[in-house]
Amino acid sequence: MFGGLALFLFGMDRMSEALQQAAGERLRRALAALTRTPLTGALAGMVVTAVMQSSSATTVMVIGFVSAGLLELPQAVAVIFGANIGTTVTAQLLAFRVEEMLGLVLFGGFFLCAVARTKRGRQMGTAVFSFGLLFAGMEQIQSVVEPLALRPEFEAWMAQVREKPLWGLLLGLGMTLVVQSSSATIGVLQGVARQAGPDGVHSLLGLAGAVPVLLGDNVGTTITAILAAAGGTRDAKRAAAAHCCFNLSGSLVCLLALPWFVRLVELLPPEGEELEIIARQIANAHTLFNALCTLIWLPLTPLMVRLVTTLVPEKRTE
């Protein structure tokens, strides 16, 4: 299982790095240019994160811009809001079943690296190959979780997570703090949720059990922004605080309204057997959560700026 997790994390890291190298400079220029209003800032953050496959990379980039004086705090806050939507693309991709095409994806990425004559072409080949590694790791994790799911101890532990949402949130938080990637922990969550419970029909975890873990993942991913801003300017620390406030406030509200949120996700397509659609439902829950939080917070950007300014005040001078 640790071997599969290592392969998954390595594929995720290499894919994000290759995509950033292939399009990073253009994305940086676009990010600096398209942040004049909160709406365009959020859209820019969403697109950049979807391309780079890493909200952490976008957030760190934004914090760097703020520290350098290239972005004002309200602009940075809007971009961070959008980045939270962009990062959900990874979970949507992971919901696809590509096991039968895994060999072709890996070979296609290797072939592109071998024949490409430009640096950008090799970087895209690396991204495709790393995308295949990501799914290979996920398949490995699922293959070892399947017999583990039959053990009564593991089933009892999953039952505790289903029955106590706070435990699920803490589990997701802890996992993300360890691996430093919410996309990776959501991928593992999708793999576990695909396993059948004792009845062989329903998911071992279920959507109601998976959503709190998902919320914990969203809270845990803010640690990257906190670490990036630790040595930065006061506005950089405020941008990191805005990321924390956004994810934490949304997660707490969603946890309190958990039955209604789960029902809302179940109303979204697709329809079918639980084990067949649970991974897509988790991806949809991730997208819906971040989209709703952004829609609520985006008009309240000035309020968020005032809040983080209060939390991180100016130093008093003699």
C-alpha positions as CSV (number, residue, x, y, z in Angstrom):
1,M,0.0,0.0,0.0
2,F,2.9,2.4,0.8
3,G,4.5,1.5,-2.5
4,G,1.3,2.4,-4.3
5,L,1.0,5.7,-2.4
6,A,4.6,6.5,-3.2
7,L,4.0,5.9,-6.9
8,F,0.8,8.0,-6.7
9,L,2.5,10.9,-5.0
10,F,5.5,10.7,-7.3
11,G,3.3,10.8,-10.4
12,M,1.3,13.7,-9.0
13,D,4.4,15.7,-8.2
14,R,6.1,15.1,-11.5
15,M,2.9,15.8,-13.5
16,S,2.4,19.1,-11.7
17,E,6.1,20.1,-12.1
18,A,6.1,19.2,-15.8
19,L,3.0,21.2,-16.5
20,Q,4.4,24.2,-14.6
21,Q,7.6,24.0,-16.6
22,A,5.7,23.7,-19.9
23,A,3.3,26.6,-19.3
24,G,4.5,28.2,-16.1
25,E,5.9,31.5,-17.4
26,R,2.8,32.2,-19.6
27,L,0.6,31.4,-16.7
28,R,2.5,33.7,-14.4
29,R,2.1,36.6,-16.8
30,A,-1.6,35.8,-17.3
31,L,-2.1,35.7,-13.5
32,A,-0.5,39.0,-13.0
33,A,-2.5,40.6,-15.8
34,L,-6.0,39.1,-15.2
35,T,-6.5,40.2,-11.6
36,R,-8.0,43.6,-11.9
37,T,-11.4,42.6,-10.5
38,P,-12.3,39.9,-8.0
39,L,-14.2,38.0,-10.7
40,T,-11.4,38.0,-13.2
41,G,-8.9,37.2,-10.4
42,A,-11.0,34.1,-9.4
43,L,-11.3,33.0,-13.0
44,A,-7.5,33.4,-13.5
45,G,-6.8,31.4,-10.3
46,M,-9.2,28.7,-11.5
47,V,-7.7,28.3,-14.9
48,V,-4.1,28.4,-13.7
49,T,-4.7,25.8,-11.1
50,A,-6.6,23.5,-13.5
51,V,-3.6,23.7,-15.9
52,M,-0.9,23.2,-13.3
53,Q,-3.0,20.6,-11.4
54,S,-1.9,22.1,-8.0
55,S,-3.7,24.7,-5.9
56,S,-0.7,24.7,-3.6
57,A,1.5,25.8,-6.5
58,T,-0.9,28.6,-7.4
59,T,-1.2,29.7,-3.8
60,V,2.5,29.8,-3.3
61,M,2.9,31.7,-6.6
62,V,0.3,34.3,-5.4
63,I,2.0,34.7,-2.0
64,G,5.2,35.3,-3.9
65,F,3.6,38.0,-6.0
66,V,2.1,39.6,-2.9
67,S,5.5,39.6,-1.2
68,A,7.1,41.2,-4.3
69,G,4.4,43.9,-4.4
70,L,3.0,42.6,-7.8
71,L,-0.4,41.8,-6.4
72,E,-2.5,43.7,-3.9
73,L,-4.1,41.7,-1.1
74,P,-7.7,41.9,-2.5
75,Q,-6.5,40.6,-5.9
76,A,-4.6,37.8,-4.2
77,V,-7.6,36.7,-2.1
78,A,-9.8,36.5,-5.3
79,V,-7.1,34.3,-7.0
80,I,-7.0,32.0,-4.0
81,F,-10.8,31.6,-4.1
82,G,-10.6,30.6,-7.8
83,A,-7.7,28.2,-7.2
84,N,-9.9,26.2,-4.9
85,I,-12.2,25.5,-7.8
86,G,-9.4,24.7,-10.2
87,T,-7.9,22.1,-8.0
88,T,-11.1,20.0,-8.2
89,V,-10.2,19.1,-11.8
90,T,-7.8,16.5,-10.4
91,A,-10.5,14.7,-8.5
92,Q,-12.7,14.7,-11.6
93,L,-9.9,13.1,-13.7
94,L,-9.2,10.5,-11.0
95,A,-12.9,9.5,-11.2
96,F,-12.4,8.1,-14.7
97,R,-11.5,4.4,-15.0
98,V,-8.4,4.2,-17.2
99,E,-7.1,0.8,-16.0
100,E,-7.6,-0.8,-19.4
101,M,-5.8,2.1,-21.1
102,L,-3.1,2.5,-18.5
103,G,-0.4,0.8,-20.6
104,L,-1.2,3.0,-23.5
105,V,-1.0,6.2,-21.4
106,L,2.4,5.2,-20.0
107,F,3.7,4.2,-23.4
108,G,2.3,7.4,-25.0
109,G,4.0,9.6,-22.5
110,F,7.3,7.7,-22.9
111,F,7.1,7.8,-26.7
112,L,6.4,11.5,-26.6
113,C,9.5,12.1,-24.4
114,A,11.6,10.0,-26.7
115,V,10.7,11.6,-30.0
116,A,10.0,15.2,-28.9
117,R,12.7,17.6,-30.2
118,T,11.7,20.6,-28.1
119,K,11.9,21.0,-24.3
120,R,8.2,21.8,-24.1
121,G,7.3,18.6,-26.0
122,R,9.4,16.5,-23.6
123,Q,7.8,18.2,-20.6
124,M,4.3,17.3,-22.0
125,G,5.5,13.8,-22.5
126,T,6.6,13.7,-18.9
127,A,3.3,15.0,-17.8
128,V,1.4,12.3,-19.7
129,F,3.7,9.6,-18.4
130,S,3.4,10.9,-14.8
131,F,-0.4,10.9,-15.3
132,G,-0.2,7.2,-16.0
133,L,2.0,6.6,-12.9
134,L,-0.6,8.4,-10.8
135,F,-3.3,5.9,-11.9
136,A,-0.8,3.0,-11.6
137,G,-0.3,4.0,-8.0
138,M,-4.0,4.3,-7.4
139,E,-4.7,0.8,-8.9
140,Q,-2.0,-0.6,-6.6
141,I,-3.7,1.0,-3.5
142,Q,-7.1,-0.4,-4.6
143,S,-5.7,-3.9,-5.1
144,V,-4.4,-4.0,-1.5
145,V,-7.4,-2.3,0.1
146,E,-9.7,-4.9,-1.5
147,P,-8.6,-7.8,0.8
148,L,-8.1,-5.4,3.7
149,A,-11.8,-4.3,3.4
150,L,-12.8,-7.9,4.2
151,R,-11.2,-7.7,7.7
152,P,-13.7,-7.0,10.5
153,E,-11.3,-4.6,12.2
154,F,-11.0,-2.4,9.1
155,E,-14.8,-2.5,8.5
156,A,-15.4,-1.5,12.1
157,W,-13.0,1.5,11.7
158,M,-14.7,2.6,8.5
159,A,-18.1,2.3,10.4
160,Q,-16.7,4.7,13.0
161,V,-15.7,7.2,10.3
162,R,-19.2,6.9,8.8
163,E,-21.0,7.4,12.1
164,K,-18.8,10.2,13.5
165,P,-18.2,12.9,10.9
166,L,-15.7,14.7,13.1
167,W,-13.4,11.7,13.0
168,G,-13.6,11.7,9.2
169,L,-12.6,15.4,9.1
170,L,-9.7,14.8,11.4
171,L,-8.6,11.7,9.3
172,G,-8.6,13.8,6.1
173,L,-6.8,16.6,7.9
174,G,-4.1,14.3,9.2
175,M,-3.6,12.6,5.8
176,T,-3.2,15.8,4.0
177,L,-0.8,17.2,6.6
178,V,1.4,14.1,6.1
179,V,1.5,13.9,2.3
180,Q,1.1,17.7,1.6
181,S,-1.4,17.2,-1.2
182,S,-5.1,17.3,-1.0
183,S,-5.4,15.9,-4.5
184,A,-3.4,12.8,-3.5
185,T,-5.5,12.1,-0.4
186,I,-8.7,12.6,-2.3
187,G,-7.5,10.1,-4.8
188,V,-6.8,7.6,-2.0
189,L,-10.3,8.4,-0.6
190,Q,-11.8,7.6,-4.0
191,G,-9.9,4.3,-4.1
192,V,-11.1,3.2,-0.6
193,A,-14.7,4.3,-1.3
194,R,-14.8,2.1,-4.4
195,Q,-14.3,-1.0,-2.2
196,A,-17.4,-3.0,-1.3
197,G,-18.5,-3.5,2.3
198,P,-19.5,-6.8,3.9
199,D,-22.7,-7.0,1.8
200,G,-20.7,-6.8,-1.4
201,V,-23.1,-4.2,-2.8
202,H,-22.6,-0.9,-1.0
203,S,-19.5,1.1,-0.6
204,L,-17.3,0.4,2.4
205,L,-17.3,4.1,3.3
206,G,-20.3,5.6,1.5
207,L,-20.7,9.1,0.4
208,A,-21.8,10.3,3.8
209,G,-18.6,8.9,5.3
210,A,-16.4,10.2,2.5
211,V,-17.5,13.8,2.6
212,P,-16.1,14.6,6.1
213,V,-12.8,13.2,5.0
214,L,-13.0,15.4,1.9
215,L,-13.6,18.4,4.1
216,G,-10.6,17.5,6.2
217,D,-8.5,17.3,3.1
218,N,-9.5,20.9,2.2
219,V,-8.5,22.2,5.6
220,G,-5.2,20.3,5.6
221,T,-4.1,21.7,2.3
222,T,-3.9,25.2,3.8
223,I,-0.7,24.2,5.6
224,T,1.3,24.7,2.4
225,A,0.2,28.4,2.1
226,I,1.0,28.9,5.8
227,L,4.6,27.5,5.3
228,A,5.1,29.6,2.1
229,A,4.1,32.8,3.9
230,A,6.1,32.2,7.1
231,G,9.0,34.4,6.0
232,G,7.0,36.7,3.7
233,T,5.5,40.2,4.1
234,R,2.5,40.9,6.3
235,D,0.2,40.9,3.2
236,A,1.6,37.5,2.2
237,K,0.7,36.2,5.7
238,R,-2.8,37.7,5.2
239,A,-3.2,35.9,1.9
240,A,-2.3,32.6,3.6
241,A,-4.8,33.5,6.4
242,A,-7.5,34.1,3.7
243,H,-6.9,30.6,2.3
244,C,-7.3,29.2,5.8
245,C,-10.4,31.2,6.6
246,F,-12.0,30.2,3.2
247,N,-11.5,26.4,3.6
248,L,-12.1,26.3,7.4
249,S,-15.3,28.3,7.3
250,G,-16.7,26.3,4.4
251,S,-15.8,23.0,6.0
252,L,-17.4,23.8,9.3
253,V,-20.6,25.0,7.7
254,C,-20.7,21.9,5.4
255,L,-20.1,19.6,8.3
256,L,-23.0,21.1,10.2
257,A,-25.2,20.7,7.1
258,L,-23.8,17.3,6.2
259,P,-27.1,15.4,5.5
260,W,-28.4,18.1,3.2
261,F,-25.1,18.5,1.4
262,V,-24.8,14.8,0.8
263,R,-28.4,14.7,-0.5
264,L,-27.6,17.6,-2.9
265,V,-24.6,15.7,-4.3
266,E,-26.7,12.6,-4.7
267,L,-29.1,14.6,-6.9
268,L,-26.3,15.3,-9.4
269,P,-25.5,12.9,-12.2
270,P,-24.4,10.2,-12.7
271,E,-26.9,7.6,-11.6
272,G,-26.2,3.9,-11.1
273,E,-24.8,1.4,-8.6
274,E,-23.1,3.0,-5.7
275,L,-19.7,1.2,-6.2
276,E,-19.7,2.4,-9.9
277,I,-20.4,6.1,-9.2
278,I,-19.0,6.7,-5.7
279,A,-15.7,8.1,-7.1
280,R,-17.5,10.5,-9.3
281,Q,-19.8,11.5,-6.5
282,I,-16.7,12.4,-4.3
283,A,-15.3,14.4,-7.2
284,N,-18.6,16.2,-7.6
285,A,-18.8,16.9,-3.9
286,H,-15.3,18.4,-4.0
287,T,-16.3,20.6,-7.0
288,L,-19.6,21.6,-5.5
289,F,-18.1,22.5,-2.1
290,N,-15.5,24.8,-3.5
291,A,-17.8,26.3,-6.1
292,L,-20.4,27.2,-3.4
293,C,-17.8,28.6,-1.1
294,T,-16.4,30.8,-3.9
295,L,-19.8,32.0,-4.9
296,I,-20.5,33.0,-1.3
297,W,-17.1,34.5,-0.5
298,L,-16.3,36.3,-3.8
299,P,-18.8,39.1,-3.3
300,L,-17.6,39.3,0.3
301,T,-13.9,39.8,-0.7
302,P,-13.7,43.2,1.1
303,L,-15.0,41.5,4.2
304,M,-12.4,38.8,3.9
305,V,-9.7,41.4,3.5
306,R,-10.8,43.2,6.6
307,L,-11.0,39.9,8.5
308,V,-7.4,38.8,7.7
309,T,-6.1,42.4,8.3
310,T,-7.6,42.1,11.8
311,L,-6.1,38.6,12.3
312,V,-2.7,39.7,11.1
313,P,-2.5,43.4,12.2
314,E,0.2,45.9,11.4
315,K,3.1,46.0,13.9
316,R,2.9,48.8,16.4
317,T,5.6,51.4,16.0
318,E,7.1,53.4,18.9
